[in-house]
Amino acid sequence: MEECLSVVEVVSCSITVVIGTTLNYFLDDKINKASILFPGVGCFLIAVIIGSAVHSSNASDDRKKLRNLSNGLEDEAAEIKDVSNISLTSFNKDPEKGKEINAEAGFGTAEFLIELENTRSIKVFGKSIWLGLGITFFSGICFSLFSPAFNLATNDQFHLLKKGVPHLVVYTAFFYFSVCCFVVAIILNIIFLYRPILNLPKSSFKAYLKDSNGRGWAFLAGFLCGFGNGLQFMGGQAAGYAAADAVQALPLVSTFWAVVIFGEYRKSSRRTYILLIRVGVALGAAVTVLSVLAGSENEEEKKTMRAPGQPGVEISRNNFEKDPSSYFRDLRKK
């Protein structure tokens, strides 16, 4: 079940782009250039496939490291499946003097994997890799659908609003989006406090409020997520939600962070490194192609035309072609 940060971000965000961008392309009445948009989406799809292969290869590397470490243990199978009762003291002793050596486990070593496992609240060793990938794929599908839903909320492509009712502006839709996220998060957290999953210990709302350790990072993550979502939605209203969904460098940046800062994939096999490089190339190509798309859309926005029925007035050609009926309706009101 173990999932590295970079794999989770690559797979989840790439699924978001593939599904969300495709849906938004049709909801936006195909205003983005398909010849540029879908090759970029295809690169994200390739990243999903290679990212899954990276996870599988890295899991195999970890099993080999633990197997080598467990050569001196009586029960090798137990070591690989459950490390919660294993002390690293025996591995950190001087073989001649019998004294313990105070040395931190290096990134990528078997000792580091055991220390990491013992600090996790959810244990992953011995779990199926498909469970972790399944959860990641499900999160990607959920993320891929909320942007098209936001698109519908602001543009009403299905004409569900009554005649004369104005469309929601981005800020109003974002307010209700944020309120709903907050409510659902509170409900789910309270449920999991008293009915935890995956054999986690029960807690309480009182204990939750008393413990402040590490909460600062969580607040920062929520702040950045909310700020980023707001900018993405405003960008979607300006350049089309398909383009705003697609121009996401998040998987590329998170992969860099995971490798350089958090030490993931250290001391892995050559096959894992090759796959990881291929993921980076696919993501880099996707972001480049879709950035070109966003730039071409900005050039389209600059094109103007003479306003029908208004001599001497210039208007945006792109806005007129997207919804000419609204233009003439507003013109008759003047």
C-alpha positions in Angstrom: 0.0 0.0 0.0 3.0 2.3 0.4 2.8 5.3 -1.9 5.6 7.9 -2.3 4.6 11.5 -2.3 5.7 12.0 -5.8 3.8 9.0 -7.1 0.6 10.1 -5.4 0.9 13.6 -6.9 1.8 12.4 -10.4 -1.0 9.9 -10.7 -3.7 11.9 -8.9 -3.0 15.2 -10.6 -2.5 13.6 -14.0 -5.9 11.8 -13.8 -7.4 15.2 -12.8 -6.0 16.8 -15.9 -6.9 13.9 -18.2 -10.6 13.7 -17.1 -11.2 17.2 -16.0 -9.6 18.9 -19.0 -11.5 16.6 -21.5 -14.9 17.4 -19.8 -14.1 21.1 -19.6 -13.1 21.2 -23.2 -16.6 20.2 -24.3 -18.3 22.3 -21.6 -16.4 25.4 -22.8 -17.8 24.7 -26.3 -14.3 23.7 -27.6 -12.8 27.2 -27.4 -9.4 25.7 -26.8 -7.3 24.3 -29.6 -7.7 20.6 -29.6 -4.5 20.1 -31.6 -2.5 21.5 -28.7 -4.7 20.6 -25.8 -5.0 16.8 -26.3 -1.3 16.1 -27.0 -0.6 17.8 -23.6 -3.4 15.7 -22.0 -1.8 12.6 -23.6 1.5 13.4 -21.9 -0.3 13.5 -18.6 -1.9 10.1 -19.4 1.6 8.7 -20.1 2.7 10.1 -16.8 -0.1 8.2 -15.0 1.0 4.9 -16.6 4.7 5.4 -15.9 4.0 6.7 -12.4 2.3 3.5 -11.6 5.3 1.6 -12.9 7.6 3.7 -10.7 5.6 2.8 -7.6 5.7 -0.9 -8.4 9.5 -0.8 -9.1 10.2 1.2 -6.0 8.1 -1.2 -3.8 10.2 -4.1 -5.2 13.4 -2.2 -4.4 12.2 -1.7 -0.8 11.4 -5.4 -0.4 14.9 -6.3 -1.5 16.5 -3.9 1.0 14.4 -5.4 3.8 15.2 -8.9 2.7 19.0 -8.1 2.8 18.6 -6.6 6.3 16.6 -9.5 7.5 19.3 -12.1 6.7 20.4 -12.1 10.3 16.9 -12.5 11.7 15.3 -15.8 12.5 12.0 -15.0 10.8 12.6 -13.3 7.5 8.9 -13.3 6.4 7.9 -11.6 9.7 10.5 -8.9 9.2 9.2 -7.9 5.8 5.5 -7.9 6.8 5.8 -6.3 10.3 8.6 -4.1 11.5 6.7 -2.5 14.4 8.4 -4.8 17.0 11.9 -4.5 15.5 14.6 -2.5 17.2 17.5 -1.1 15.1 19.8 -1.4 18.1 21.2 -4.7 16.9 22.1 -3.3 13.5 23.8 -0.2 15.0 26.3 -2.0 17.3 30.0 -2.3 16.9 30.6 -6.0 16.2 33.8 -6.1 18.2 33.0 -3.9 21.3 29.3 -4.5 21.4 28.6 -0.8 21.9 25.8 1.0 20.2 26.8 3.4 17.4 24.8 6.6 17.3 24.3 7.0 13.6 21.2 8.3 11.8 19.9 6.0 9.1 20.6 7.4 5.6 17.9 8.1 3.1 17.0 5.0 1.1 18.5 2.5 3.4 16.6 -0.4 5.0 17.1 1.1 8.4 15.6 4.3 7.2 12.5 2.5 5.8 12.0 0.8 9.2 12.3 4.0 11.1 9.8 5.6 8.8 7.4 2.7 9.1 7.5 2.9 12.9 6.6 6.6 12.9 3.6 6.2 10.5 0.1 6.1 12.0 -1.0 3.9 9.0 1.4 1.0 8.5 2.1 0.1 4.9 4.6 -2.8 5.0 3.0 -6.0 3.9 0.0 -4.3 2.3 -1.0 -4.7 -1.3 0.4 -2.0 -3.6 -2.9 -2.1 -5.5 -4.8 -0.8 -2.5 -2.6 2.4 -2.4 -2.9 2.9 -6.1 -6.6 2.3 -6.0 -7.1 5.0 -3.3 -4.9 7.4 -5.4 -6.9 6.7 -8.6 -10.1 7.3 -6.7 -8.8 10.7 -5.4 -7.8 11.7 -8.9 -11.3 10.9 -10.2 -12.8 13.0 -7.4 -10.5 16.0 -8.1 -11.2 15.7 -11.9 -14.9 16.2 -11.4 -15.0 19.3 -9.2 -13.6 21.6 -11.8 -16.2 20.8 -14.4 -18.9 21.2 -11.7 -17.5 24.6 -10.9 -17.5 25.4 -14.7 -21.2 24.5 -14.8 -21.9 26.6 -11.7 -20.4 29.7 -13.3 -21.5 29.2 -16.9 -24.7 27.2 -16.7 -24.1 25.2 -20.0 -27.2 23.1 -19.3 -29.5 26.2 -18.9 -30.8 25.1 -15.5 -31.2 28.6 -14.2 -34.5 30.3 -14.7 -34.7 33.0 -17.4 -33.4 36.3 -16.3 -31.3 34.8 -13.4 -27.7 35.9 -13.8 -24.9 33.3 -13.7 -22.8 33.0 -10.6 -19.6 35.0 -10.6 -16.4 33.1 -9.8 -16.2 34.6 -6.3 -19.7 33.5 -5.4 -19.2 30.0 -6.7 -15.8 29.8 -4.9 -17.5 30.8 -1.6 -20.0 28.0 -1.8 -17.3 25.6 -2.9 -15.2 26.5 0.1 -18.1 26.2 2.6 -19.0 22.7 1.2 -15.3 21.6 1.5 -15.2 22.8 5.1 -18.4 21.0 6.1 -17.5 17.7 4.5 -14.0 17.8 6.0 -15.4 18.4 9.5 -17.9 15.6 9.2 -15.4 13.1 7.8 -12.8 14.0 10.4 -15.2 13.5 13.3 -16.4 10.2 11.9 -12.8 9.0 11.5 -11.9 10.2 15.0 -14.5 7.9 16.6 -14.6 5.2 13.9 -11.0 5.0 12.5 -10.1 2.9 9.6 -7.1 0.6 8.9 -6.8 -0.4 12.6 -5.9 3.1 13.8 -6.6 3.9 17.5 -9.7 5.8 18.4 -9.5 9.4 19.5 -11.9 12.2 20.6 -12.8 15.7 19.5 -11.5 17.0 22.9 -8.1 15.3 22.4 -8.0 16.5 18.9 -8.3 20.2 20.0 -5.8 19.8 22.8 -3.0 18.4 20.6 -1.3 21.2 18.6 1.8 19.4 17.4 2.4 19.7 13.7 -0.9 21.7 13.1 1.0 24.7 11.7 2.0 22.7 8.6 -1.5 21.6 8.2 -2.8 25.2 8.4 -0.2 26.2 5.8 -1.2 23.4 3.5 -4.9 24.4 3.7 -4.0 28.1 3.1 -2.0 27.3 0.0 -4.6 24.9 -1.3 -7.4 27.4 -0.9 -5.3 30.2 -2.5 -4.3 28.0 -5.4 -7.9 26.8 -6.0 -9.1 30.4 -6.1 -6.5 31.4 -8.7 -7.2 28.3 -10.8 -10.9 29.1 -10.9 -10.3 32.7 -11.9 -7.9 31.6 -14.6 -10.6 29.2 -15.8 -13.1 32.0 -16.2 -10.5 34.1 -18.1 -8.9 31.5 -20.4 -11.2 28.5 -20.4 -11.4 25.8 -17.7 -9.7 23.3 -19.9 -6.6 25.4 -20.2 -6.7 26.3 -16.5 -7.0 22.7 -15.5 -4.2 21.6 -17.8 -1.5 24.1 -17.0 -0.6 22.5 -13.7 3.1 22.1 -12.8 2.1 20.6 -9.4 3.2 17.0 -10.2 6.5 18.2 -11.6 7.3 20.4 -8.6 6.1 17.7 -6.1 8.4 15.1 -7.7 11.3 17.4 -7.4 10.5 18.1 -3.7 10.1 14.4 -3.0 13.4 13.4 -4.4 15.6 16.3 -3.3 14.0 17.3 0.1 12.3 14.1 1.4 14.9 11.6 0.0 12.5 9.4 -1.9 14.0 6.9 -4.3 17.4 7.2 -2.8 19.5 4.0 -3.3 16.8 2.6 -5.7 17.5 0.4 -8.7 18.5 1.6 -12.1 15.1 0.7 -13.5 13.3 2.9 -11.0 15.6 5.9 -11.8 15.0 5.4 -15.5 11.2 5.3 -15.0 11.4 8.4 -12.7 13.2 10.3 -15.4 10.6 9.3 -18.0 7.9 10.6 -15.7 9.7 13.9 -15.4 10.1 14.1 -19.2 6.4 13.4 -19.7 5.3 16.0 -17.2 7.7 18.6 -18.5 6.4 18.0 -22.1 2.8 18.3 -20.9 3.3 21.5 -19.0 5.3 23.0 -21.9 2.6 22.1 -24.5 -0.3 23.3 -22.4 1.6 26.6 -21.6 1.8 27.2 -25.3 -2.0 26.6 -25.4 -2.6 29.2 -22.7 -0.3 31.7 -24.6 -2.2 31.1 -27.8 -5.5 31.8 -26.0 -4.1 35.1 -24.7 -3.3 36.1 -28.3 -6.9 35.1 -29.4 -8.2 37.4 -26.6 -6.4 40.4 -28.1 -8.2 40.1 -31.5 -11.1 42.6 -31.9 -13.9 43.2 -34.4 -16.4 45.9 -35.2 -19.3 45.7 -32.9 -22.5 44.8 -34.9 -25.1 47.5 -34.5 -22.6 49.9 -32.8 -20.7 52.0 -35.3 -17.2 52.9 -34.3 -17.1 50.4 -31.4 -14.5 47.6 -31.2 -15.2 44.4 -29.1 -13.4 41.1 -28.4 -13.9 38.7 -31.3 -13.4 35.7 -29.1 -16.1 36.8 -26.6 -18.5 37.6 -29.4 -18.0 34.2 -31.1 -18.5 32.3 -27.8 -21.9 33.7 -27.1 -23.3 36.0 -29.9 -26.9 35.6 -28.6 -26.0 37.2 -25.3 -24.4 40.1 -27.2 -27.5 40.9 -29.2 -29.8 40.4 -26.2 -27.8 43.0 -24.3 -27.8 45.3 -27.3 -31.6 45.3 -27.5 -31.8 46.3 -23.8 -29.8 49.5 -24.5 
